[in-house]
Amino acid sequence: PWADLPRRRLDSHVRRALTAEEIKAILEAAEGEYRALITIGYRTGLRMGDACNLRWDNFKKDGSLIVETSKTGAVVALPAAKLLKELKAILGKPKGDLVLPDIAARYARDPAGVSDWVCRYFARAGINTKVKEKGWAKARPDATYHSLRHTFTTRMCEAGVNIKVMQDTLGHADISTTLNIYADVTRELKKEEFAELDSYFQNAQISQPA
């Protein structure tokens, strides 16, 4: 089924946080290991390579998930007892040491192919509309796997997570990377908040005196 896939460069620069409704629609559209991969992405913020190669022994007895990231070598630690339960419900009995053995094998051969299939599940959920309109080979997706990482980061910002904790959780070697993303996310959140404020003033019909 992979032979007819068009090849594209991995795009890690699509930064759009997905809504809860979109995540739900994607999970309903995805199947098997891909549903698990997407779950890992939005629940941990792990980069796609680290998520594809996740091992069961990365989940510790204390309920934490410990991963040494492949890009920076940083060690990421976060609570994951609920995630582990969800993955077991999706995948059933483990088939070996790897959480996603089939996807891990495909990622080793062709990372872009795994990314393409994630985007196709997004399209089935009604998110990558450009793919449907222009055809897969020509369209730039509205959202990619990296959007799951950005969604996770956005939710941390919304929850007021400390910037240093965010850096450690995302595995950034340089805190300036975290600060730049934080600035982008908070800028968008501020726009949304002020849009609601403008709506309030409009609904209140407050006007200047004559």
C-alpha positions as CSV (number, residue, x, y, z in Angstrom):
1,P,0.0,0.0,0.0
2,W,3.0,2.3,0.3
3,A,4.2,2.0,-3.3
4,D,1.9,4.7,-4.7
5,L,2.7,7.3,-2.1
6,P,4.1,10.6,-3.5
7,R,7.2,11.7,-1.7
8,R,7.4,15.1,0.0
9,R,10.0,16.7,2.2
10,L,9.1,16.5,5.9
11,D,7.5,19.8,6.9
12,S,8.1,20.7,10.5
13,H,7.1,24.4,10.1
14,V,3.4,24.0,10.0
15,R,2.5,25.6,13.4
16,R,-1.2,25.5,14.0
17,A,-2.8,24.2,17.2
18,L,-5.6,21.8,16.7
19,T,-8.9,22.1,18.6
20,A,-10.3,19.4,20.8
21,E,-13.0,18.8,18.2
22,E,-10.3,18.3,15.5
23,I,-8.3,16.0,17.6
24,K,-11.4,13.9,18.2
25,A,-12.2,13.8,14.5
26,I,-8.7,12.7,13.6
27,L,-8.7,9.9,16.2
28,E,-12.0,8.7,14.8
29,A,-10.6,8.7,11.3
30,A,-7.3,7.0,12.2
31,E,-6.8,3.3,12.8
32,G,-4.5,1.0,14.7
33,E,-0.9,2.1,15.1
34,Y,-1.6,5.5,13.4
35,R,-4.3,6.2,16.0
36,A,-1.8,5.4,18.7
37,L,0.9,7.6,17.0
38,I,-1.4,10.5,16.8
39,T,-2.4,10.0,20.5
40,I,1.3,10.0,21.5
41,G,1.8,13.2,19.5
42,Y,-0.9,15.3,21.0
43,R,-0.5,13.9,24.5
44,T,3.4,14.2,24.8
45,G,4.6,16.6,22.2
46,L,7.2,14.1,21.1
47,R,8.8,14.7,17.7
48,M,7.6,12.2,15.1
49,G,10.9,10.2,15.1
50,D,10.9,9.7,18.8
51,A,7.2,8.8,18.9
52,C,7.6,6.3,16.1
53,N,10.4,4.6,17.9
54,L,8.9,4.7,21.4
55,R,9.5,1.5,23.5
56,W,7.3,0.0,26.2
57,D,10.2,0.2,28.6
58,N,10.1,4.0,28.2
59,F,7.1,3.8,30.4
60,K,8.2,3.5,34.0
61,K,6.6,1.8,37.0
62,D,6.0,5.2,38.7
63,G,3.7,6.2,35.8
64,S,6.2,8.4,34.0
65,L,7.5,8.4,30.4
66,I,11.2,8.9,30.0
67,V,12.6,9.5,26.5
68,E,16.0,10.5,25.3
69,T,15.3,12.6,22.3
70,S,17.1,11.8,19.0
71,K,17.4,15.4,17.9
72,T,19.0,17.1,20.9
73,G,19.8,14.2,23.2
74,A,17.7,15.8,25.9
75,V,15.9,13.5,28.3
76,V,12.2,14.2,28.4
77,A,10.2,13.1,31.4
78,L,6.4,13.5,31.9
79,P,3.5,11.8,33.6
80,A,2.0,9.2,31.3
81,A,0.0,6.6,33.2
82,K,-3.3,7.6,31.4
83,L,-1.5,7.6,28.1
84,L,-0.1,4.1,28.7
85,K,-3.7,2.9,29.4
86,E,-5.0,4.5,26.2
87,L,-2.2,2.9,24.1
88,K,-2.9,-0.5,25.5
89,A,-6.6,-0.1,24.7
90,I,-5.8,0.9,21.1
91,L,-3.1,-1.6,20.4
92,G,-4.0,-4.6,22.5
93,K,-1.2,-7.0,23.6
94,P,2.3,-5.7,22.9
95,K,4.0,-7.4,19.9
96,G,7.5,-6.7,21.1
97,D,9.7,-4.1,22.6
98,L,8.5,-1.3,20.3
99,V,5.1,0.4,20.9
100,L,4.6,0.9,17.2
101,P,6.6,-1.9,15.5
102,D,5.1,-1.5,12.0
103,I,5.3,2.2,11.9
104,A,8.9,2.1,13.3
105,A,9.9,-0.1,10.5
106,R,8.3,2.1,7.9
107,Y,9.8,5.2,9.5
108,A,13.3,3.7,9.2
109,R,12.7,3.2,5.4
110,D,10.8,6.3,4.6
111,P,10.0,9.0,7.3
112,A,8.1,11.1,4.7
113,G,5.8,8.2,4.0
114,V,4.7,8.0,7.6
115,S,4.2,11.8,7.6
116,D,2.1,11.5,4.5
117,W,-0.2,8.9,6.0
118,V,-0.7,11.1,9.1
119,C,-1.7,14.0,6.9
120,R,-4.1,11.7,5.0
121,Y,-5.9,10.8,8.3
122,F,-6.1,14.6,8.9
123,A,-7.7,14.9,5.5
124,R,-10.2,12.2,6.3
125,A,-11.1,14.2,9.4
126,G,-11.8,17.2,7.2
127,I,-8.8,19.2,8.3
128,N,-6.4,19.2,5.3
129,T,-8.9,20.7,2.9
130,K,-6.2,21.9,0.5
131,V,-5.3,18.3,-0.1
132,K,-8.8,17.5,-1.2
133,E,-9.1,20.5,-3.5
134,K,-5.7,20.4,-5.2
135,G,-4.7,16.7,-5.0
136,W,-2.2,15.3,-2.6
137,A,1.0,15.8,-4.7
138,K,0.4,19.6,-5.2
139,A,-1.1,20.7,-1.9
140,R,0.6,22.1,1.2
141,P,-1.2,20.5,4.2
142,D,-3.1,22.8,6.6
143,A,-1.7,20.7,9.4
144,T,1.0,18.0,9.8
145,Y,2.2,15.7,12.5
146,H,4.2,18.7,13.9
147,S,0.8,20.3,14.6
148,L,0.3,17.8,17.3
149,R,3.5,18.9,19.0
150,H,2.4,22.6,18.6
151,T,-1.0,21.7,20.0
152,F,0.7,20.2,23.1
153,T,2.8,23.3,23.5
154,T,-0.2,25.6,23.2
155,R,-2.1,23.6,25.9
156,M,0.9,24.0,28.2
157,C,0.9,27.8,27.6
158,E,-2.9,27.9,28.3
159,A,-2.3,26.1,31.5
160,G,0.4,28.5,32.6
161,V,3.2,25.9,32.7
162,N,6.5,27.3,33.7
163,I,8.8,28.1,30.8
164,K,11.7,26.0,32.1
165,V,9.3,23.0,32.6
166,M,8.2,23.6,29.0
167,Q,11.7,23.5,27.7
168,D,12.5,20.3,29.6
169,T,9.2,18.7,28.4
170,L,9.7,19.6,24.8
171,G,13.4,18.6,24.8
172,H,14.8,21.9,23.6
173,A,18.5,22.2,24.0
174,D,18.3,26.0,24.0
175,I,15.7,27.9,26.0
176,S,15.5,30.6,23.3
177,T,13.7,28.0,21.1
178,T,11.1,27.6,23.8
179,L,10.8,31.3,24.3
180,N,10.3,32.0,20.6
181,I,7.5,29.4,20.4
182,Y,6.0,30.7,23.7
183,A,6.0,34.2,22.2
184,D,4.2,33.0,19.0
185,V,1.6,31.0,20.9
186,T,0.8,33.7,23.5
187,R,0.5,36.2,20.7
188,E,-2.2,34.1,19.1
189,L,-3.9,33.5,22.4
190,K,-3.9,37.3,23.0
191,K,-5.5,37.9,19.7
192,E,-8.3,35.4,20.6
193,E,-8.8,37.0,24.0
194,F,-9.0,40.5,22.6
195,A,-11.4,39.4,19.9
196,E,-13.7,38.2,22.6
197,L,-13.3,41.5,24.4
198,D,-14.2,43.4,21.2
199,S,-17.3,41.2,20.9
200,Y,-18.2,42.0,24.5
201,F,-18.0,45.8,23.8
202,Q,-20.0,45.4,20.7
203,N,-22.7,43.4,22.4
204,A,-22.9,45.9,25.2
205,Q,-23.6,48.6,22.7
206,I,-21.2,51.0,24.3
207,S,-20.8,54.1,22.1
208,Q,-19.3,57.5,22.3
209,P,-21.6,60.3,23.5
210,A,-22.9,62.7,20.8
